[in-house]
Amino acid sequence: MAEISDSDLRDLTVAEEMEIEYAEHALVKKCMENKGFSYWVGPVASADARRAGRYVNDDVAWAKKYGYGRPFDEAAEKDRREHPNVRYPNALPRKDRIRYNTALNGDYDDVLRVDLPAGGTIETPREGCWAEARNRLYGNLESWFEAKKTVTGLSPLYVPDILADERLKKGLTAWSACMKDAGFPFSSPDDLREKRIARTGKMTSGEARAYEVELAVAEAECAVKSSLGRTARSLEREHLSVLLKKFRKENTAYQRMRLIALSHARDLRNR
């Protein structure tokens, strides 16, 4: 594998992130089979599924097709009940099920710990097939876990500043006025989300999906008209870039190890 220089460092595309996740599953499958268990590759979230849950959606076509991502939520819930990686261990005798879970996830009495930038700690087992797969892909499980959880744990440090920014407040005022004109009087995307969840909780799946598509399309059209989506993304890049300078070491390690993992994933796929 070629050396990755600082000039090569970059963030991954969604498709590249998916390549790594498939490789993780493939390595876990091999590891589990070596320990006498069955394992199935997947599921890996699609590119469209990963677009759900944004602060505000300004993709009208996506909103028309998926609403707020309910099809993905329902598919994920079905996987949690019916995927072979769920049904298989659940069907094992208790003793074998414990062995399966330890083989897959490791022992939570032996963990790596990382202090998060916004406070608190997070842990992951040192052993198990998931740990083994990630150690192989990223080159060093401990370094990868520390870098990842640091870089991906920065949002609590900058989101309050974004919400207090006058540029976002101006966009919110315009967005809210647009939504009111469309028949949906919400003060913010957070207000919309809270009330949507409360309302759809009393609906059937079909009723909820129809309502959410109508609401999501209105939100997206107003986010485009008010530029709220573009403003929110611009502010996130602005505020995050400041923090990434402070955590330059961790971000450099994170980007480098993800590119290493991508290279390893492609090597595995081509074997």
MODELLER restraints for C-alpha pairs under 7 A, 6 or more apart:
rsr = mdl.restraints
at = mdl.atoms
rsr.add(forms.Gaussian(group=physical.xy_distance, feature=features.Distance(at['CA:4:A'], at['CA:256:A']), mean=6.83, stdev=0.5))
rsr.add(forms.Gaussian(group=physical.xy_distance, feature=features.Distance(at['CA:9:A'], at['CA:255:A']), mean=5.91, stdev=0.5))
rsr.add(forms.Gaussian(group=physical.xy_distance, feature=features.Distance(at['CA:9:A'], at['CA:256:A']), mean=6.10, stdev=0.5))
rsr.add(forms.Gaussian(group=physical.xy_distance, feature=features.Distance(at['CA:10:A'], at['CA:255:A']), mean=6.06, stdev=0.5))
rsr.add(forms.Gaussian(group=physical.xy_distance, feature=features.Distance(at['CA:11:A'], at['CA:255:A']), mean=6.18, stdev=0.5))
rsr.add(forms.Gaussian(group=physical.xy_distance, feature=features.Distance(at['CA:14:A'], at['CA:47:A']), mean=6.43, stdev=0.5))
rsr.add(forms.Gaussian(group=physical.xy_distance, feature=features.Distance(at['CA:16:A'], at['CA:262:A']), mean=6.85, stdev=0.5))
rsr.add(forms.Gaussian(group=physical.xy_distance, feature=features.Distance(at['CA:18:A'], at['CA:44:A']), mean=6.99, stdev=0.5))
rsr.add(forms.Gaussian(group=physical.xy_distance, feature=features.Distance(at['CA:19:A'], at['CA:265:A']), mean=6.65, stdev=0.5))
rsr.add(forms.Gaussian(group=physical.xy_distance, feature=features.Distance(at['CA:20:A'], at['CA:261:A']), mean=6.54, stdev=0.5))
rsr.add(forms.Gaussian(group=physical.xy_distance, feature=features.Distance(at['CA:20:A'], at['CA:262:A']), mean=5.74, stdev=0.5))
rsr.add(forms.Gaussian(group=physical.xy_distance, feature=features.Distance(at['CA:20:A'], at['CA:265:A']), mean=5.66, stdev=0.5))
rsr.add(forms.Gaussian(group=physical.xy_distance, feature=features.Distance(at['CA:21:A'], at['CA:44:A']), mean=6.80, stdev=0.5))
rsr.add(forms.Gaussian(group=physical.xy_distance, feature=features.Distance(at['CA:22:A'], at['CA:42:A']), mean=6.90, stdev=0.5))
rsr.add(forms.Gaussian(group=physical.xy_distance, feature=features.Distance(at['CA:22:A'], at['CA:44:A']), mean=6.92, stdev=0.5))
rsr.add(forms.Gaussian(group=physical.xy_distance, feature=features.Distance(at['CA:23:A'], at['CA:265:A']), mean=5.27, stdev=0.5))
rsr.add(forms.Gaussian(group=physical.xy_distance, feature=features.Distance(at['CA:24:A'], at['CA:133:A']), mean=5.67, stdev=0.5))
rsr.add(forms.Gaussian(group=physical.xy_distance, feature=features.Distance(at['CA:24:A'], at['CA:134:A']), mean=6.67, stdev=0.5))
rsr.add(forms.Gaussian(group=physical.xy_distance, feature=features.Distance(at['CA:25:A'], at['CA:41:A']), mean=5.06, stdev=0.5))
rsr.add(forms.Gaussian(group=physical.xy_distance, feature=features.Distance(at['CA:25:A'], at['CA:42:A']), mean=6.26, stdev=0.5))
rsr.add(forms.Gaussian(group=physical.xy_distance, feature=features.Distance(at['CA:26:A'], at['CA:41:A']), mean=5.89, stdev=0.5))
rsr.add(forms.Gaussian(group=physical.xy_distance, feature=features.Distance(at['CA:27:A'], at['CA:133:A']), mean=5.40, stdev=0.5))
rsr.add(forms.Gaussian(group=physical.xy_distance, feature=features.Distance(at['CA:28:A'], at['CA:129:A']), mean=5.28, stdev=0.5))
rsr.add(forms.Gaussian(group=physical.xy_distance, feature=features.Distance(at['CA:28:A'], at['CA:130:A']), mean=5.96, stdev=0.5))
rsr.add(forms.Gaussian(group=physical.xy_distance, feature=features.Distance(at['CA:28:A'], at['CA:133:A']), mean=5.94, stdev=0.5))
rsr.add(forms.Gaussian(group=physical.xy_distance, feature=features.Distance(at['CA:29:A'], at['CA:39:A']), mean=4.99, stdev=0.5))
rsr.add(forms.Gaussian(group=physical.xy_distance, feature=features.Distance(at['CA:29:A'], at['CA:40:A']), mean=6.28, stdev=0.5))
rsr.add(forms.Gaussian(group=physical.xy_distance, feature=features.Distance(at['CA:29:A'], at['CA:41:A']), mean=6.63, stdev=0.5))
rsr.add(forms.Gaussian(group=physical.xy_distance, feature=features.Distance(at['CA:31:A'], at['CA:129:A']), mean=5.76, stdev=0.5))
rsr.add(forms.Gaussian(group=physical.xy_distance, feature=features.Distance(at['CA:32:A'], at['CA:38:A']), mean=6.44, stdev=0.5))
rsr.add(forms.Gaussian(group=physical.xy_distance, feature=features.Distance(at['CA:32:A'], at['CA:39:A']), mean=6.44, stdev=0.5))
rsr.add(forms.Gaussian(group=physical.xy_distance, feature=features.Distance(at['CA:32:A'], at['CA:103:A']), mean=6.96, stdev=0.5))
rsr.add(forms.Gaussian(group=physical.xy_distance, feature=features.Distance(at['CA:32:A'], at['CA:104:A']), mean=6.85, stdev=0.5))
rsr.add(forms.Gaussian(group=physical.xy_distance, feature=features.Distance(at['CA:32:A'], at['CA:129:A']), mean=6.63, stdev=0.5))
rsr.add(forms.Gaussian(group=physical.xy_distance, feature=features.Distance(at['CA:39:A'], at['CA:85:A']), mean=6.13, stdev=0.5))
rsr.add(forms.Gaussian(group=physical.xy_distance, feature=features.Distance(at['CA:40:A'], at['CA:84:A']), mean=6.81, stdev=0.5))
rsr.add(forms.Gaussian(group=physical.xy_distance, feature=features.Distance(at['CA:40:A'], at['CA:85:A']), mean=6.23, stdev=0.5))
rsr.add(forms.Gaussian(group=physical.xy_distance, feature=features.Distance(at['CA:49:A'], at['CA:69:A']), mean=6.81, stdev=0.5))
rsr.add(forms.Gaussian(group=physical.xy_distance, feature=features.Distance(at['CA:49:A'], at['CA:72:A']), mean=5.98, stdev=0.5))
rsr.add(forms.Gaussian(group=physical.xy_distance, feature=features.Distance(at['CA:52:A'], at['CA:68:A']), mean=6.30, stdev=0.5))
rsr.add(forms.Gaussian(group=physical.xy_distance, feature=features.Distance(at['CA:52:A'], at['CA:69:A']), mean=5.49, stdev=0.5))
rsr.add(forms.Gaussian(group=physical.xy_distance, feature=features.Distance(at['CA:55:A'], at['CA:189:A']), mean=6.64, stdev=0.5))
rsr.add(forms.Gaussian(group=physical.xy_distance, feature=features.Distance(at['CA:56:A'], at['CA:189:A']), mean=6.05, stdev=0.5))
rsr.add(forms.Gaussian(group=physical.xy_distance, feature=features.Distance(at['CA:56:A'], at['CA:229:A']), mean=5.95, stdev=0.5))
rsr.add(forms.Gaussian(group=physical.xy_distance, feature=features.Distance(at['CA:57:A'], at['CA:219:A']), mean=6.86, stdev=0.5))
rsr.add(forms.Gaussian(group=physical.xy_distance, feature=features.Distance(at['CA:57:A'], at['CA:220:A']), mean=5.23, stdev=0.5))
rsr.add(forms.Gaussian(group=physical.xy_distance, feature=features.Distance(at['CA:57:A'], at['CA:223:A']), mean=6.88, stdev=0.5))
rsr.add(forms.Gaussian(group=physical.xy_distance, feature=features.Distance(at['CA:57:A'], at['CA:229:A']), mean=6.54, stdev=0.5))
rsr.add(forms.Gaussian(group=physical.xy_distance, feature=features.Distance(at['CA:58:A'], at['CA:220:A']), mean=4.02, stdev=0.5))
rsr.add(forms.Gaussian(group=physical.xy_distance, feature=features.Distance(at['CA:58:A'], at['CA:221:A']), mean=6.53, stdev=0.5))
rsr.add(forms.Gaussian(group=physical.xy_distance, feature=features.Distance(at['CA:58:A'], at['CA:223:A']), mean=5.14, stdev=0.5))
rsr.add(forms.Gaussian(group=physical.xy_distance, feature=features.Distance(at['CA:58:A'], at['CA:224:A']), mean=5.55, stdev=0.5))
rsr.add(forms.Gaussian(group=physical.xy_distance, feature=features.Distance(at['CA:58:A'], at['CA:229:A']), mean=5.64, stdev=0.5))
rsr.add(forms.Gaussian(group=physical.xy_distance, feature=features.Distance(at['CA:59:A'], at['CA:220:A']), mean=5.78, stdev=0.5))
rsr.add(forms.Gaussian(group=physical.xy_distance, feature=features.Distance(at['CA:60:A'], at['CA:217:A']), mean=5.68, stdev=0.5))
rsr.add(forms.Gaussian(group=physical.xy_distance, feature=features.Distance(at['CA:60:A'], at['CA:220:A']), mean=5.25, stdev=0.5))
rsr.add(forms.Gaussian(group=physical.xy_distance, feature=features.Distance(at['CA:60:A'], at['CA:221:A']), mean=6.25, stdev=0.5))
rsr.add(forms.Gaussian(group=physical.xy_distance, feature=features.Distance(at['CA:63:A'], at['CA:213:A']), mean=6.17, stdev=0.5))
rsr.add(forms.Gaussian(group=physical.xy_distance, feature=features.Distance(at['CA:63:A'], at['CA:216:A']), mean=5.34, stdev=0.5))
rsr.add(forms.Gaussian(group=physical.xy_distance, feature=features.Distance(at['CA:63:A'], at['CA:217:A']), mean=5.21, stdev=0.5))
rsr.add(forms.Gaussian(group=physical.xy_distance, feature=features.Distance(at['CA:63:A'], at['CA:220:A']), mean=6.95, stdev=0.5))
rsr.add(forms.Gaussian(group=physical.xy_distance, feature=features.Distance(at['CA:64:A'], at['CA:213:A']), mean=5.79, stdev=0.5))
rsr.add(forms.Gaussian(group=physical.xy_distance, feature=features.Distance(at['CA:64:A'], at['CA:217:A']), mean=5.92, stdev=0.5))
rsr.add(forms.Gaussian(group=physical.xy_distance, feature=features.Distance(at['CA:66:A'], at['CA:213:A']), mean=6.72, stdev=0.5))
rsr.add(forms.Gaussian(group=physical.xy_distance, feature=features.Distance(at['CA:67:A'], at['CA:209:A']), mean=6.91, stdev=0.5))
rsr.add(forms.Gaussian(group=physical.xy_distance, feature=features.Distance(at['CA:67:A'], at['CA:212:A']), mean=5.16, stdev=0.5))
rsr.add(forms.Gaussian(group=physical.xy_distance, feature=features.Distance(at['CA:67:A'], at['CA:213:A']), mean=3.91, stdev=0.5))
rsr.add(forms.Gaussian(group=physical.xy_distance, feature=features.Distance(at['CA:67:A'], at['CA:216:A']), mean=5.19, stdev=0.5))
rsr.add(forms.Gaussian(group=physical.xy_distance, feature=features.Distance(at['CA:68:A'], at['CA:212:A']), mean=6.32, stdev=0.5))
rsr.add(forms.Gaussian(group=physical.xy_distance, feature=features.Distance(at['CA:68:A'], at['CA:216:A']), mean=6.38, stdev=0.5))
rsr.add(forms.Gaussian(group=physical.xy_distance, feature=features.Distance(at['CA:70:A'], at['CA:209:A']), mean=6.72, stdev=0.5))
rsr.add(forms.Gaussian(group=physical.xy_distance, feature=features.Distance(at['CA:80:A'], at['CA:86:A']), mean=6.61, stdev=0.5))
rsr.add(forms.Gaussian(group=physical.xy_distance, feature=features.Distance(at['CA:89:A'], at['CA:97:A']), mean=5.58, stdev=0.5))
rsr.add(forms.Gaussian(group=physical.xy_distance, feature=features.Distance(at['CA:89:A'], at['CA:100:A']), mean=6.88, stdev=0.5))
rsr.add(forms.Gaussian(group=physical.xy_distance, feature=features.Distance(at['CA:90:A'], at['CA:97:A']), mean=6.95, stdev=0.5))
rsr.add(forms.Gaussian(group=physical.xy_distance, feature=features.Distance(at['CA:102:A'], at['CA:128:A']), mean=6.51, stdev=0.5))
rsr.add(forms.Gaussian(group=physical.xy_distance, feature=features.Distance(at['CA:103:A'], at['CA:128:A']), mean=5.02, stdev=0.5))
rsr.add(forms.Gaussian(group=physical.xy_distance, feature=features.Distance(at['CA:103:A'], at['CA:129:A']), mean=6.16, stdev=0.5))
rsr.add(forms.Gaussian(group=physical.xy_distance, feature=features.Distance(at['CA:104:A'], at['CA:128:A']), mean=5.01, stdev=0.5))
rsr.add(forms.Gaussian(group=physical.xy_distance, feature=features.Distance(at['CA:104:A'], at['CA:129:A']), mean=4.82, stdev=0.5))
rsr.add(forms.Gaussian(group=physical.xy_distance, feature=features.Distance(at['CA:104:A'], at['CA:130:A']), mean=6.14, stdev=0.5))
rsr.add(forms.Gaussian(group=physical.xy_distance, feature=features.Distance(at['CA:105:A'], at['CA:128:A']), mean=4.89, stdev=0.5))
rsr.add(forms.Gaussian(group=physical.xy_distance, feature=features.Distance(at['CA:105:A'], at['CA:129:A']), mean=6.45, stdev=0.5))
rsr.add(forms.Gaussian(group=physical.xy_distance, feature=features.Distance(at['CA:105:A'], at['CA:130:A']), mean=6.11, stdev=0.5))
rsr.add(forms.Gaussian(group=physical.xy_distance, feature=features.Distance(at['CA:106:A'], at['CA:125:A']), mean=5.49, stdev=0.5))
rsr.add(forms.Gaussian(group=physical.xy_distance, feature=features.Distance(at['CA:106:A'], at['CA:126:A']), mean=6.84, stdev=0.5))
rsr.add(forms.Gaussian(group=physical.xy_distance, feature=features.Distance(at['CA:106:A'], at['CA:127:A']), mean=4.69, stdev=0.5))
rsr.add(forms.Gaussian(group=physical.xy_distance, feature=features.Distance(at['CA:106:A'], at['CA:128:A']), mean=3.90, stdev=0.5))
rsr.add(forms.Gaussian(group=physical.xy_distance, feature=features.Distance(at['CA:107:A'], at['CA:125:A']), mean=5.93, stdev=0.5))
rsr.add(forms.Gaussian(group=physical.xy_distance, feature=features.Distance(at['CA:107:A'], at['CA:127:A']), mean=6.73, stdev=0.5))
rsr.add(forms.Gaussian(group=physical.xy_distance, feature=features.Distance(at['CA:108:A'], at['CA:125:A']), mean=5.50, stdev=0.5))
rsr.add(forms.Gaussian(group=physical.xy_distance, feature=features.Distance(at['CA:110:A'], at['CA:125:A']), mean=5.80, stdev=0.5))
rsr.add(forms.Gaussian(group=physical.xy_distance, feature=features.Distance(at['CA:110:A'], at['CA:126:A']), mean=6.18, stdev=0.5))
rsr.add(forms.Gaussian(group=physical.xy_distance, feature=features.Distance(at['CA:111:A'], at['CA:123:A']), mean=6.03, stdev=0.5))
rsr.add(forms.Gaussian(group=physical.xy_distance, feature=features.Distance(at['CA:111:A'], at['CA:124:A']), mean=5.24, stdev=0.5))
rsr.add(forms.Gaussian(group=physical.xy_distance, feature=features.Distance(at['CA:111:A'], at['CA:125:A']), mean=4.08, stdev=0.5))
rsr.add(forms.Gaussian(group=physical.xy_distance, feature=features.Distance(at['CA:111:A'], at['CA:126:A']), mean=5.21, stdev=0.5))
rsr.add(forms.Gaussian(group=physical.xy_distance, feature=features.Distance(at['CA:112:A'], at['CA:123:A']), mean=5.44, stdev=0.5))
rsr.add(forms.Gaussian(group=physical.xy_distance, feature=features.Distance(at['CA:112:A'], at['CA:124:A']), mean=5.34, stdev=0.5))
rsr.add(forms.Gaussian(group=physical.xy_distance, feature=features.Distance(at['CA:112:A'], at['CA:125:A']), mean=6.08, stdev=0.5))
rsr.add(forms.Gaussian(group=physical.xy_distance, feature=features.Distance(at['CA:112:A'], at['CA:126:A']), mean=6.11, stdev=0.5))
rsr.add(forms.Gaussian(group=physical.xy_distance, feature=features.Distance(at['CA:112:A'], at['CA:142:A']), mean=6.82, stdev=0.5))
rsr.add(forms.Gaussian(group=physical.xy_distance, feature=features.Distance(at['CA:113:A'], at['CA:121:A']), mean=6.51, stdev=0.5))
rsr.add(forms.Gaussian(group=physical.xy_distance, feature=features.Distance(at['CA:113:A'], at['CA:122:A']), mean=5.69, stdev=0.5))
rsr.add(forms.Gaussian(group=physical.xy_distance, feature=features.Distance(at['CA:113:A'], at['CA:123:A']), mean=4.56, stdev=0.5))
rsr.add(forms.Gaussian(group=physical.xy_distance, feature=features.Distance(at['CA:113:A'], at['CA:124:A']), mean=6.85, stdev=0.5))
rsr.add(forms.Gaussian(group=physical.xy_distance, feature=features.Distance(at['CA:114:A'], at['CA:121:A']), mean=5.43, stdev=0.5))
rsr.add(forms.Gaussian(group=physical.xy_distance, feature=features.Distance(at['CA:114:A'], at['CA:122:A']), mean=5.48, stdev=0.5))
rsr.add(forms.Gaussian(group=physical.xy_distance, feature=features.Distance(at['CA:114:A'], at['CA:123:A']), mean=6.54, stdev=0.5))
rsr.add(forms.Gaussian(group=physical.xy_distance, feature=features.Distance(at['CA:114:A'], at['CA:146:A']), mean=5.75, stdev=0.5))
rsr.add(forms.Gaussian(group=physical.xy_distance, feature=features.Distance(at['CA:115:A'], at['CA:121:A']), mean=4.42, stdev=0.5))
rsr.add(forms.Gaussian(group=physical.xy_distance, feature=features.Distance(at['CA:115:A'], at['CA:122:A']), mean=6.72, stdev=0.5))
rsr.add(forms.Gaussian(group=physical.xy_distance, feature=features.Distance(at['CA:116:A'], at['CA:149:A']), mean=6.80, stdev=0.5))
rsr.add(forms.Gaussian(group=physical.xy_distance, feature=features.Distance(at['CA:116:A'], at['CA:150:A']), mean=5.90, stdev=0.5))
rsr.add(forms.Gaussian(group=physical.xy_distance, feature=features.Distance(at['CA:116:A'], at['CA:153:A']), mean=6.40, stdev=0.5))
rsr.add(forms.Gaussian(group=physical.xy_distance, feature=features.Distance(at['CA:117:A'], at['CA:150:A']), mean=6.12, stdev=0.5))
rsr.add(forms.Gaussian(group=physical.xy_distance, feature=features.Distance(at['CA:117:A'], at['CA:153:A']), mean=6.38, stdev=0.5))
rsr.add(forms.Gaussian(group=physical.xy_distance, feature=features.Distance(at['CA:117:A'], at['CA:154:A']), mean=6.27, stdev=0.5))
rsr.add(forms.Gaussian(group=physical.xy_distance, feature=features.Distance(at['CA:118:A'], at['CA:154:A']), mean=6.89, stdev=0.5))
rsr.add(forms.Gaussian(group=physical.xy_distance, feature=features.Distance(at['CA:118:A'], at['CA:156:A']), mean=6.22, stdev=0.5))
rsr.add(forms.Gaussian(group=physical.xy_distance, feature=features.Distance(at['CA:118:A'], at['CA:157:A']), mean=6.22, stdev=0.5))
rsr.add(forms.Gaussian(group=physical.xy_distance, feature=features.Distance(at['CA:125:A'], at['CA:131:A']), mean=6.98, stdev=0.5))
rsr.add(forms.Gaussian(group=physical.xy_distance, feature=features.Distance(at['CA:131:A'], at['CA:141:A']), mean=6.88, stdev=0.5))
rsr.add(forms.Gaussian(group=physical.xy_distance, feature=features.Distance(at['CA:134:A'], at['CA:141:A']), mean=6.13, stdev=0.5))
rsr.add(forms.Gaussian(group=physical.xy_distance, feature=features.Distance(at['CA:135:A'], at['CA:141:A']), mean=4.42, stdev=0.5))
rsr.add(forms.Gaussian(group=physical.xy_distance, feature=features.Distance(at['CA:137:A'], at['CA:261:A']), mean=4.54, stdev=0.5))
rsr.add(forms.Gaussian(group=physical.xy_distance, feature=features.Distance(at['CA:137:A'], at['CA:264:A']), mean=5.83, stdev=0.5))
rsr.add(forms.Gaussian(group=physical.xy_distance, feature=features.Distance(at['CA:137:A'], at['CA:265:A']), mean=7.00, stdev=0.5))
rsr.add(forms.Gaussian(group=physical.xy_distance, feature=features.Distance(at['CA:138:A'], at['CA:144:A']), mean=6.55, stdev=0.5))
rsr.add(forms.Gaussian(group=physical.xy_distance, feature=features.Distance(at['CA:138:A'], at['CA:257:A']), mean=5.24, stdev=0.5))
rsr.add(forms.Gaussian(group=physical.xy_distance, feature=features.Distance(at['CA:138:A'], at['CA:258:A']), mean=6.57, stdev=0.5))
rsr.add(forms.Gaussian(group=physical.xy_distance, feature=features.Distance(at['CA:138:A'], at['CA:260:A']), mean=6.10, stdev=0.5))
rsr.add(forms.Gaussian(group=physical.xy_distance, feature=features.Distance(at['CA:138:A'], at['CA:261:A']), mean=4.85, stdev=0.5))
rsr.add(forms.Gaussian(group=physical.xy_distance, feature=features.Distance(at['CA:144:A'], at['CA:254:A']), mean=6.54, stdev=0.5))
rsr.add(forms.Gaussian(group=physical.xy_distance, feature=features.Distance(at['CA:144:A'], at['CA:257:A']), mean=6.77, stdev=0.5))
rsr.add(forms.Gaussian(group=physical.xy_distance, feature=features.Distance(at['CA:147:A'], at['CA:250:A']), mean=4.83, stdev=0.5))
rsr.add(forms.Gaussian(group=physical.xy_distance, feature=features.Distance(at['CA:147:A'], at['CA:251:A']), mean=6.61, stdev=0.5))
rsr.add(forms.Gaussian(group=physical.xy_distance, feature=features.Distance(at['CA:147:A'], at['CA:253:A']), mean=6.30, stdev=0.5))
rsr.add(forms.Gaussian(group=physical.xy_distance, feature=features.Distance(at['CA:147:A'], at['CA:254:A']), mean=5.21, stdev=0.5))
rsr.add(forms.Gaussian(group=physical.xy_distance, feature=features.Distance(at['CA:148:A'], at['CA:254:A']), mean=5.89, stdev=0.5))
rsr.add(forms.Gaussian(group=physical.xy_distance, feature=features.Distance(at['CA:150:A'], at['CA:250:A']), mean=6.91, stdev=0.5))
rsr.add(forms.Gaussian(group=physical.xy_distance, feature=features.Distance(at['CA:151:A'], at['CA:250:A']), mean=6.78, stdev=0.5))
rsr.add(forms.Gaussian(group=physical.xy_distance, feature=features.Distance(at['CA:151:A'], at['CA:251:A']), mean=6.05, stdev=0.5))
rsr.add(forms.Gaussian(group=physical.xy_distance, feature=features.Distance(at['CA:158:A'], at['CA:239:A']), mean=6.12, stdev=0.5))
rsr.add(forms.Gaussian(group=physical.xy_distance, feature=features.Distance(at['CA:158:A'], at['CA:240:A']), mean=6.81, stdev=0.5))
rsr.add(forms.Gaussian(group=physical.xy_distance, feature=features.Distance(at['CA:162:A'], at['CA:168:A']), mean=6.94, stdev=0.5))
rsr.add(forms.Gaussian(group=physical.xy_distance, feature=features.Distance(at['CA:162:A'], at['CA:235:A']), mean=6.34, stdev=0.5))
rsr.add(forms.Gaussian(group=physical.xy_distance, feature=features.Distance(at['CA:168:A'], at['CA:231:A']), mean=6.52, stdev=0.5))
rsr.add(forms.Gaussian(group=physical.xy_distance, feature=features.Distance(at['CA:168:A'], at['CA:232:A']), mean=6.58, stdev=0.5))
rsr.add(forms.Gaussian(group=physical.xy_distance, feature=features.Distance(at['CA:171:A'], at['CA:226:A']), mean=5.83, stdev=0.5))
rsr.add(forms.Gaussian(group=physical.xy_distance, feature=features.Distance(at['CA:171:A'], at['CA:227:A']), mean=6.52, stdev=0.5))
rsr.add(forms.Gaussian(group=physical.xy_distance, feature=features.Distance(at['CA:171:A'], at['CA:228:A']), mean=4.91, stdev=0.5))
rsr.add(forms.Gaussian(group=physical.xy_distance, feature=features.Distance(at['CA:172:A'], at['CA:188:A']), mean=6.30, stdev=0.5))
rsr.add(forms.Gaussian(group=physical.xy_distance, feature=features.Distance(at['CA:172:A'], at['CA:228:A']), mean=6.57, stdev=0.5))
rsr.add(forms.Gaussian(group=physical.xy_distance, feature=features.Distance(at['CA:174:A'], at['CA:226:A']), mean=5.41, stdev=0.5))
rsr.add(forms.Gaussian(group=physical.xy_distance, feature=features.Distance(at['CA:175:A'], at['CA:222:A']), mean=5.51, stdev=0.5))
rsr.add(forms.Gaussian(group=physical.xy_distance, feature=features.Distance(at['CA:175:A'], at['CA:223:A']), mean=6.06, stdev=0.5))
rsr.add(forms.Gaussian(group=physical.xy_distance, feature=features.Distance(at['CA:175:A'], at['CA:226:A']), mean=5.32, stdev=0.5))
rsr.add(forms.Gaussian(group=physical.xy_distance, feature=features.Distance(at['CA:175:A'], at['CA:228:A']), mean=6.75, stdev=0.5))
rsr.add(forms.Gaussian(group=physical.xy_distance, feature=features.Distance(at['CA:176:A'], at['CA:185:A']), mean=6.93, stdev=0.5))
rsr.add(forms.Gaussian(group=physical.xy_distance, feature=features.Distance(at['CA:176:A'], at['CA:186:A']), mean=5.97, stdev=0.5))
rsr.add(forms.Gaussian(group=physical.xy_distance, feature=features.Distance(at['CA:176:A'], at['CA:187:A']), mean=5.26, stdev=0.5))
rsr.add(forms.Gaussian(group=physical.xy_distance, feature=features.Distance(at['CA:176:A'], at['CA:188:A']), mean=6.39, stdev=0.5))
rsr.add(forms.Gaussian(group=physical.xy_distance, feature=features.Distance(at['CA:178:A'], at['CA:222:A']), mean=5.65, stdev=0.5))
rsr.add(forms.Gaussian(group=physical.xy_distance, feature=features.Distance(at['CA:179:A'], at['CA:185:A']), mean=5.84, stdev=0.5))
rsr.add(forms.Gaussian(group=physical.xy_distance, feature=features.Distance(at['CA:179:A'], at['CA:186:A']), mean=6.72, stdev=0.5))
rsr.add(forms.Gaussian(group=physical.xy_distance, feature=features.Distance(at['CA:179:A'], at['CA:218:A']), mean=6.81, stdev=0.5))
rsr.add(forms.Gaussian(group=physical.xy_distance, feature=features.Distance(at['CA:179:A'], at['CA:219:A']), mean=6.80, stdev=0.5))
rsr.add(forms.Gaussian(group=physical.xy_distance, feature=features.Distance(at['CA:179:A'], at['CA:222:A']), mean=6.39, stdev=0.5))
rsr.add(forms.Gaussian(group=physical.xy_distance, feature=features.Distance(at['CA:180:A'], at['CA:186:A']), mean=6.90, stdev=0.5))
rsr.add(forms.Gaussian(group=physical.xy_distance, feature=features.Distance(at['CA:182:A'], at['CA:218:A']), mean=6.84, stdev=0.5))
rsr.add(forms.Gaussian(group=physical.xy_distance, feature=features.Distance(at['CA:186:A'], at['CA:192:A']), mean=5.57, stdev=0.5))
rsr.add(forms.Gaussian(group=physical.xy_distance, feature=features.Distance(at['CA:200:A'], at['CA:208:A']), mean=5.24, stdev=0.5))
rsr.add(forms.Gaussian(group=physical.xy_distance, feature=features.Distance(at['CA:223:A'], at['CA:229:A']), mean=5.46, stdev=0.5))
rsr.add(forms.Gaussian(group=physical.xy_distance, feature=features.Distance(at['CA:244:A'], at['CA:251:A']), mean=6.57, stdev=0.5))
